[in-house]
Amino acid sequence: MEELRKLAKELLENKTVAAVLGYVEIEPKRTKPIVITNPEDAEKLVFNEYCLNNLAVYLTKARIKNLAKQNGSVLKLGIVAKPCDIHAIIALIQESQLKREDVYIIGMNCGGVAKDFGLEYGADTLASKCVPCETHKPLYSDTTLGAEKETPKVSDEVLDKIRALEKMTYVERFAYFKKEFDKCIKCYACRAACPLCYCQRCITDKTIPRWIESSPHSRGNFSWNVVRAFHLSGRCIGCGECERACPMDIPLSLLNRRMTETAKEAFAYVSGRSLETPTLVGSFDVKDSDELFM
């Protein structure tokens, strides 16, 4: 904790960064994102098992990007990032939404986080995204802090549900997801929380032509959730923020993770793992499989 605060203060004092995106504790077992521009405020920073938000989502916001412009020069943005958050940063760089030299990554070693605020952290409350996580140490960072930790070993319930769905008939799977999507209230919290949903104007906001019904009814709900899953295919980094943000508890990770598995099986590609690798949807190889996965 003290290492983090000291580093953030030095980065701001030395004008290495214009701001540091991090976490502040607002009560025991609960944090929230914070943007620090004053070196003295670095004392507020924390990092623990309740730093749930993926802060990479803020790196593409105009208000945050404008903080980097000071006195005619452009400074870096500092960000406190878990390994899974760094996957999102890598994906943003791969998709030309961010330049590596414009961000100072304070990578934090991580042994997993709680699935929600207020819960006692442990194997029974481990976030589902942490169960299959293979990256406990940052893949890329300018500075790495924190002790290395192992994630508690628990069963992969999301994978179990995916396998159960795969055993269903097409009609049964359709009925299952229709029932789940019928709960959608079109609040778009999933879109707001996702670091890869960075479009200035989403397809759902277009009215001429109207591609997706904006009101929360069965047809529009199904279209929105399926189209979003397709837009994230080969891009989702598995941070799980969309599902955590959903007030209706729609199991969005089932679709997103299955699409991630498909990309890995067909093209040996996992999003947000290498700055040297082109994006899956932005590259073509004649050896790529053209088999349709159902």
N, C-alpha and C positions, 0 to 999 in steps of 0.2 A: 504493500500500500504506500509506504513512504517513498519507495523507489519511484513509483508512478507519479506521485505528487511532485517530487523533486525534479524529475525529468520534464514534466509538463510545464513547470514554472520556468525552468531553464530555456525550454524551446520558445516560450512566449517572450521572455526577457531578451533573448538574443535575436528576436525577430526571425527565427527559423521557420516558425509557423504563425499564421494570422489568428488561428483559433484551434482549440482542441475539443473534439467531440468525445464525450466520455459519459460516465454514469455518476449520479449523486444518490446517496441514500436518503429517502424521505421518511422512512420508519423501518423498524427491524424487519428484515426479510422482504423489503420492497425498495426498488430503485427506479429512477427515471432518467432519460437522456438529459444531458446538459451540454451547452456550448459555452466554452470558457474563452474569453478574450483578455481578461485581466489576470496577470501572473499570480496575484494574491489569491484568486479564487481557485487556484490549483489544489488548495487544501481541502476542497470539497470532494475531490475525486475519490471514488472507491472502485474496487473490483472484487466480486465474490460470486457465489453460485446463484445470485438473484439478478445478475446483469443479463437480462433476457433479450432485450431489444437488439436487433441487428442494426447498428448505427450506420452501416454503409448506405442505407436508404436515403440519408440526408446529403450524401456527397453530390448528388445530381440536382439538388434543390437550388434554385436561383438565389434565394436569400443567403444560403450558406456559401455558395460559390462567390458571391459578391463580397463576403468578408475577406476573401483572399486578396482583393484589390485595395492596396493601400498606397497613397502618395505616388500614384503612377506606376508602381511596381506590383507584381503578383507574387504573393507568398504562398507557401504550402498550407494545406489544411492538415492538422494532426488528428489522428483518430485512434481511440483505444479499441482494439479489435480482437475478438476471439478467433481461433482458427477457422471456424465456419463463416464468420463475418468476412475474413480475408478471402475466402472463396468468392464471396460476392464482389469484393473489390477487384479481384482478378478478372472476374467475368465482365465487370464494367469497363476495365481497361481493354480486354479482348474486343469488346463491342464499341470501342472508340468513344465511350462516354466519359472517360477519365484518363488522364495521363499519369503514368507511374511517378514521374518527377514532380507532380503537383500534390502528392499526398505523402505525409510522414506517418508510417504505420507503426504504432506502438503495439506490437504483438504480445498477447498474453497467453502463456501456457494455460491449458484448460482441462479439467477433468470432468466436465459436464455441468449442466445447470438444472435447476428445478423446473418442473413443467409449468409452474405458476407461482405468483407471488404469495407469500404468507405460509407456504408449506415448509415443513421441516425437511431439509434436503437429505436425500438418501436414495437407496435403490428403488424404493416404492414410489418415489416422487420424481424420478429422473425424467427429463424431457425426452419424448420419443425420438427426437432428432439425434439425441446423444447416444442412443443405443447402438446404431450401426456406424457411428463416427469413427473414422480411421485416422483423423488428423488432430492429435492432442497438442502438437507443437505447430506454431505458425509456419506455413510454407514460405511466405515472404514477409519480411518486416525490416524496419530500419533499426529497431531496438526490440529485443525480446525480454519480457519480464515475467516473474512468478515462477514458483516451483513446479516441476513436472508432476502431473498427477494422472492416475489411471481412472477411467470411468467405471463405475460399478457394473458388474456383469449381471444383466437381467435379460429376460426373454424379449424377443423382437415382436411385439404385439402388432405393429403396423404391417410387418412382412407376413405374419400369420393371417391377418385379415385379407391381404392382397392374394395370398394363395387360396384362401377360402372363396374369394370372389372369382378367381380363375376357374374354379371347379363348377361354378354355376353355368347355366345356359345363358345365351345372349339375352333372352327375354328376362330372365331372373336378374341379371346384372343391370339391365336397363331399368327395371322396376326399382331396384335398390337405389340407384343414383337419382332417379326421378323423385323418389320419396325424400331423399336427403336434400336435393336442390329445391324442392318445393318449400323448404324452410327458409330459403334465402330472402332477405328483406331489401336487397339491392343497396346496402349501405356502402359497399365498395371498401370496407375496411381491409379486405384481403389485398386489394390493389394498392392501397395507401401504405401498407406495411411491407410490401414486396420491393426489395432493392432493384429487381430486374423489370419492374413495371415503371419505367421512367419516361414513357411517351408524354410529350407535352399535351397531346390531345388523344385520349383513348377512343377506340372504336365505338365504345358505348355512348360517348358524348356526341357522336355525329348524328345529325338529324336528317341530312339530305345527302345520300339516302339513309334511312334508318336501318342499320344492319341488325341491331339487337334491341328488342323491346326494353324500354327503360323501366316500366312498371313491374313490380314484383308479382308476376304470375307464372304459371307453370312453363309456358313456352319460352318466355324471356329469361327465366331463371336457368333453364337447362342450357339455352344457347350461350348465356354469359359464362357459366362455369366450364362448359366444354371448350368454348373458344379460348378462354384464358389458359386452360390446361394445354391446349395445342400451342399457344403462343409461348408457353414456358418449356415446351418439349426440347430437350437437349440444351436447355439454358438454366433450369432450376438448379440451385446449389444446395437445396435441402435444409434451409435454415428453419423452416416450419413456422415462420412469422405469420403467414396468411391464415393458417389454421388456428394459431393462438389468438389472433386478432378477431376471428369470426365470432360474433355474439350469439350465433345460432348453432355453434359447435358442428358445423358441416365438416366431415372428414376429408378435407382437401388434399391431405398428404397421400391418401390412397391413390389418387389420380397422378399427382405430381411425381411421386416416387416410382410408380409403375412406368411412367414415361421415361424417367431417368434410367431405370433398369433396361428398358428397350433400347435406348441410345447406347448404353454400355454393351449390351449383348450384340447389337447389330453393327456398331461402329467403333467399339472399344474406346468410347469417349465419355468423360465425366466433366461437367462444366466447372469452371473456376479452379482448375488444378495447376495450370501451367500458362505462364505469360508467353511462352514460345510456341504454343499450340494455337492454330487458328480455330475460330468457333466452328461448331458442327454445321450450323445452318449457313455459315458464310464461306464454306469450302466445299470442294467436290473432288472425289477420287473415283476413277473408273472402276476401282475394285470395290467400291461401296455396295453393300447389299441393296437389292431392290425388292426384297421380299416384304410382303405386307404382313405386319404383326397384328393379330386380333386378340 
